[in-house]
């Protein structure tokens, strides 16, 4: 008996990689990739169906192909490519999820649903506890943008789980996904030559490496291993924390602090100039930071990330090339000054 | 303990006067007393022994002369190298141990030793390892007492433990302050954070009076306010950590708050706007705290591990324990006040 896996959002790098990975699983028979636009990368021989999940056609696809596992990865913070708009992204996130879940509800063959969510659901506020667990209610609900989409998506998923208790539902709340080909908003932010920051705030950030993200999605989509449970809601993040200032130094990019009230203008200026999506919730993340507890991921889901947050960031930094102030150059400069001193020479 | 205090008193005023004249601006003073290390190291042997850090190395090196300075510069450059390349670790709460030990503590130390001349008693009541919850009184208009408590434990405790203070949410809304606060290991005063820190075996410091304590008028000095809703007892019980009561004398008088401008407080969105004899009339000069003589006394730990797990949900037990802690601190405060000769010496 082989499984039929349907993956949404395969036109993105992460979706493409996941399709290629899941195909190698021994118990997977067929993999169907779905997206509104054809992917530019190859899908490793998986079938591609051009279907927009915002339209009811997706229901027919599910029924015709007798899909039993749905991996919903089309929940994104940034538009695909340069021409996409925020409105389209929001529609895909929210309406797409509604349609997909409606279709899943009508298809009896569906037995498992994995949703790629984000730790954005917690928001970020100064009144929040320093570390979020899966059960922490957010102190201030995200008012808009991707964070609100995610909150709504998770709401629909919970409704679906109530109506179809026979389906194993796994919601994975990913911290910022980074890696050589990640296209998360934070990855775009870190590729700016000079990083705008909020004056007087140094947020704590957590990262997940792409490889880990793929791996945990695979665990969620498969049968649970012994003594683990892969249905429920899980925070996914690498160990450890990086401060924004620290990340900028490791990346070798200078920071440019802005006073909090002016940051919003800078954000909208950058957005209208087409550099990146510097949305209000992104600014809040870069002001107050966000750290999540990952005990559930380890103990219940049985997943141990290969990369810690600093390692994931290092791998990302390596793929981006040196910034304006490479840490190696700075270190060499300090070493040279140290070498000028007699004591420094003695120590080395 | 109380007798031993008498001895240094004869010499104290001179050092104090020198320190007071050393500079009135905060920044000036912070930079200047970093250099003369050997004198206080011999004066307070317990402090020097607890240090073990760069200060002690500097004190030992001083007779060697120039070599010691070069060693220090090399050490500084090494530190700088790690900082500018970002090769340091912070924990999940944002606590930057290296920055705290090497920079912030050296800035706080002159305040602790020269300016407020903090006398630390009963430091042995804080366990060498494992978690503990330090519960202290709160006073002084600005939370200087929290910083001094942290510096005192850091410098005087044989294991050099860092107290993870719990701070009000206002701290985390203010720019710069929130950043420093997180790097010093402070976190938001909420049950979740406190519990996590205690479970990780940290020493957590809490001042349950909160704004009621720190912003009380001068006429009510050393009168403990309500201890919140006793949440700290619940957290300690859940984690099974001992509660160490801590009484701080001297902090009340640093900014004598003779009035509170409610209008200004409302305008600025802060819980109180202090009016002291110097602030805001003298402008920034009014921000200079009075050089009072401080005593920080840690009391006998109150064990909480003997209670059954459901005890944390027993409100009566909560109130009793809260009262016990509160009474202990209040009695110690009175005892210390009776022993105190004057506010400034």
Interface residues (C-beta under 8 A of the other chain):
Chain A: X126 X127 X128 X129 X130 X131 X133 X136 X198 X199 X200 X201 X202 X204 X240 X241 X242 X243 X245 X246 X247 X248 X249 X250 X260 X288 X289 X291 X327 X328 X330 X331 X334 X335 X337 X338 X341 X342 X343 X344 X347
Chain B: X67 X70 X71 X73 X74 X77 X78 X80 X81 X83 X84 X85 X86 X87 X88 X89 X90 X91 X92 X93 X94 X96 X169 X172 X173 X174 X175 X176 X177 X178 X179 X182 X183 X187 X188 X190 X192 X193 X196
